Amino acid sequence: MALRKRITALALTGAAVLGLGVAAAGPAAAIYRVDTSTCNAHDDYFTLWNYPPKVCFADNGAVNVAIYEVYRVDSGNNSGYFSGTASGSTFGVYFSAFKQYGGQGTSTVSYINITGR
Amino acid sequence: MSTRVRGLALGVIAVSLAACGSSGGHRAEAAPPALGAVPIVTEPGQVSLPTDAYLVTPAQITDIIRAQDLVTAQCMAEYGLTGRPTVLFGLDEVVSDRATRSLVYGYFDLANAGAKGYATEGIQQLPSGGDAAGGGSDQDQIALSGADPRTGQAVTALAGKPLPAGGCQQKGRDALGGSTPAPSVGDLPDGGPKVPVTDPRLVEAFATWSACMKEKGFDYKEPVNAIGDQAWRRSGGAGPSQQEIATATADVACKVANNTVGVAVAVQTAYANQYIESHTAKLTAYRQRIDDMLRKAAELAAATPAKS
């Protein structure tokens, strides 16, 4: 069941990211989701791991997303902020370059703001 | 590994050059800005840049997010749901990381290199939900994000009432004036100053650092290649390897021995001064936006009865 649900979550991820991308106001709102093959070939993107494949974002800006069962986040060469929900509560994580976040459990990420260096 | 590291280096160069072309007409072939005095930097606390004064502080960010939470909770209540305050992680660390995890000079965390290597761990565990989706009920998710967790599609109404685009979280951000600010230089207009790694002063300083590393048995062309080495990415709470600790220790030692960070700070300062001069109006507008957010946050806090 877990695998089936994770795959469902993955499908949702793509739809949500592509369908619900709502960039916040500001001239730097150029963040975009990187396609899977490019994502797999690089290590400098902001990367969320749910179940394979991972989901990558590049460039600065803010976007609303709906990415489920995220168990790890790699910041790549980016800094910024992401937020999400777990157990109905909201959390926010400020992140720095070259760091990993998480490793156990899963969360839902609903907002990403990459501010660069 | 070397290909990946090379790719990262090229990526940084490409980003820097591209950014140069988009920030006020600064061309890659233009003469680099003159340096002022080169400080001797032997610890992260000595790193300061002219742009620091323009950055939003953790306390200000906390005030803004608390106010966003108030609006989000009011929005949630309209649908019979309970909004909860955002639990914040990493805010103070991001501020200290500005000096210890640089995209210009790489790693400079003398306090942690010997025990934690490149200290790549952020928070060990993301907040986790009890269900597989990791985030409360579907209704909560829909209200917060404006997306249906089962279909991934935007939801425009909930409980018979229209739902704002992006959900109640976005309504909270919009009420404060847009995207949540971050205490990093990249949050500044046009992404802050761009420092090309092709700057000849950096090229020379990094070559000296690289030679020092080579003498210690480590082969990296630029500092960012060392901190960005894929070998340091760990999972499952594993600690740093002896190799990582040895590399990180050599990395910071070579920087102290050769004043690599001092040179980098001097170069960054030169570009930062150039940036501030060419972005006066945008920086004023940026600061005004933050001040407006803080004013709205104070008004919202004052208008909301405190819960005991």
Interface residues (C-beta under 8 A of the other chain):
Chain A: A2 K5 R6 A9 A11 L12 T13 G14 A15 A16 G19 L20 V22 A24 A25 G26 P27 A28 A29 H42 D43 D44 N60 G61 A62 N64 A66 Y68 E69 V70 Y71 R72 V73 D74 S75 N77 S79 G80 Y81 S83 G84 T85 A86 S87 G88 S89 T90 F91 G92 V93 Y94 F95 S96 A97 F98 K99 Q100 Y101 G102 G103 Q104 G105 T106 S107 T108 S110 Y111 N113 I114 T115 G116 R117
Chain B: R4 G7 L8 G11 V12 I65 D69 T72 T82 G83 R84 P85 T86 V87 L88 F89 G90 L91 E93 V94 D97 R101 S102 L103 Y107 Y118 A119 T120 E121 G122 I123 Q124 Q125 L126 P127 S128 G129 G130 A132 A133 G134 G135 G136 S137 D140 Q141 L144 S145 G146 A147 P149 R150 T151 G152 Q153 A154 A165 G166 G167 Q169 Q170 R173 G177 G178 S179 T180 A182 P183 S184 V185 G186 D187 P189 D190 G191 G192 V224 I227 G228 Q230 W232 R233 R234 S235 G236 G237
